[in-house]
Amino acid sequence: QSQLVESGGGLVQPGESLRLSCTTSDFTLARYTIGWFRQAPGKEREGISCINKNDNTTTYADSVKGRFLISRDNVKNTVYLQMQGLKPEDTAIYYCGATAWIATSQAECAPMGFYAWGQGTQVTVSS
């Protein structure tokens, strides 16, 4: 079963930055819309950002808009999530997923319909 691999998480202080990576050797990410999601303890998995196939248009949740940036490197078959100005409420396990459809809005960047989930990477923001 195809699976994505997330990496780049860690423990940082408020205001600091991290860059998460999402990659796989199982398929070509450029052919799919890739989303980043997170799940905090006791909460449901939520969509953070998506980058669409074909035209690389992006969507962002209001909670991360202006602080997070999603991008692709097709040569490396990797999708990144650059996170700046991290806050304690950003603490969660971060996952990436793939889908064949286009997310025309952030509402469509939701976990249902995405697949190839990896094990996730833990991001902890604490002083």
C-alpha positions in Angstrom: 0.0 0.0 0.0 1.4 3.4 -1.0 2.4 5.6 1.9 3.7 9.1 2.4 6.5 9.8 4.8 6.5 13.0 6.9 9.6 14.4 8.6 10.9 17.6 10.1 9.0 18.0 13.3 10.5 18.8 16.6 10.4 20.8 19.8 10.6 24.6 19.3 9.9 27.7 21.3 7.0 30.1 20.4 7.9 32.3 17.5 10.4 29.9 16.0 10.2 28.1 12.6 10.2 24.5 11.2 10.0 23.0 7.8 8.1 19.8 7.3 8.7 17.5 4.4 6.4 15.0 2.8 7.7 12.5 0.3 7.3 8.9 -1.0 9.0 6.5 -3.3 5.7 4.9 -4.3 4.3 7.5 -6.7 4.8 10.9 -8.2 3.5 13.6 -6.0 3.2 16.1 -8.8 0.2 14.1 -10.2 -1.7 14.6 -7.0 -3.1 17.3 -4.8 -1.2 17.1 -1.5 -2.5 18.3 1.8 -1.0 18.9 5.2 -3.2 18.0 8.2 -2.7 18.0 11.9 -4.2 16.3 14.9 -3.8 17.5 18.5 -4.6 15.3 21.5 -8.3 14.8 21.9 -9.1 16.6 18.7 -10.1 15.5 15.2 -7.6 15.7 12.3 -7.9 19.0 10.5 -6.8 20.4 7.2 -4.0 23.0 7.3 -3.0 23.5 3.7 -3.3 22.0 0.3 -1.4 22.4 -2.9 -3.2 21.3 -6.1 -2.0 19.2 -8.9 -1.6 20.8 -12.3 -1.4 24.4 -11.3 0.0 24.4 -7.8 -2.8 26.6 -6.4 -2.9 26.6 -2.7 -5.3 26.8 0.2 -4.7 27.6 3.9 -6.7 27.4 7.1 -7.4 30.7 8.7 -5.4 29.7 11.7 -2.2 29.4 9.7 -2.7 31.9 6.9 0.3 34.3 6.7 2.5 32.0 8.9 2.7 28.7 6.9 3.7 28.2 3.3 3.1 25.0 1.3 5.3 24.3 -1.7 6.5 21.5 -4.0 9.9 20.4 -5.4 9.0 18.0 -8.2 12.7 17.0 -8.7 12.8 15.8 -5.1 9.3 14.5 -5.2 8.6 16.4 -2.0 6.0 18.7 -0.7 7.1 21.1 2.1 5.3 23.0 4.8 7.3 26.0 6.0 6.0 27.1 9.4 6.9 30.4 10.9 5.8 32.2 14.0 4.8 29.0 15.7 2.4 29.1 18.6 1.7 26.6 21.4 -1.7 25.9 19.7 0.2 24.6 16.7 1.3 21.6 18.8 0.1 18.5 17.1 1.1 15.5 15.0 1.3 16.6 11.4 0.4 14.4 8.5 0.3 14.7 4.7 -2.1 13.0 2.4 -2.8 12.7 -1.3 -5.9 13.0 -3.4 -6.8 12.9 -7.1 -9.2 15.9 -6.9 -8.6 19.6 -6.8 -9.2 21.5 -3.6 -10.9 24.7 -4.8 -11.2 26.0 -1.3 -9.8 25.2 2.2 -13.1 23.5 3.0 -12.2 20.9 0.4 -8.8 20.5 2.0 -10.3 18.1 4.5 -9.1 14.6 5.6 -11.9 12.7 4.0 -10.9 11.7 0.5 -7.2 11.9 1.1 -5.1 8.7 1.4 -1.6 7.3 1.6 -1.2 8.7 5.1 2.1 8.3 6.8 3.0 8.0 10.5 3.1 11.7 11.0 5.7 14.0 12.6 5.3 15.6 16.0 5.5 19.3 16.3 5.7 20.7 19.8 5.7 24.4 20.5 6.5 25.2 24.1 8.6 27.6 26.2 
